[in-house]
Amino acid sequence: MRRSAWLLLVLFLGAAAPGVPRAAEEGAPITISADSLEVNRKARVAIYQGNVAANDRGRGLSILADRIEFFFDDRMEQVERAMAAGNVRLSYGERRGVAERAEYFPREDRAVLLGHPKVWQDSDVVTGCRITLLLREDRSRVDGCDGERVNAVLYPKRGETRERGGARR
């Protein structure tokens, strides 16, 4: 599975039981700890609140947030949408990300980081107003807003050299 699937695997898998995300096929457990958990079957939501930490050690994936909400289907078996809010910090392999909010839409395999999102790997950093991860397609889009432009700082890797004559268009 591609590394960009971090958000899907850690945050937003369907539930084996209400309020508990399913472990990946490999059988490695996903652990979630929080100050509190509230499950409301009528509203079809499970809310982890206060110092939430979700961790999939088998893949080196984790998320920290003030709150994570899982919204389920009518049978409380599949996650339809999930939201992490408040000081969201992501770690997946060599990549890191921060945002005020993160949303996931499993039917579309689409994750959106909002609120001053920033993603980096090694020294490379990308920021914008909104970072959308299209997991199935292994691609992403970074948007600016209200006069705020997308910014990227990318460093050449060791052994990389530039072609003579500069960039081609």
Secondary structure by P-SEA (a helix, b strand, c coil): cccccccccccccccccccccccccccbbbbbbcccccccccccbbbbccbbbbbcccccccccccbbbbbbccccccccccccccbbbbbcccccccccbbbbbccccbbbbccccccccccccccccbbbbccccccbbbbbcccbbbbbbbbbccccccccccccc
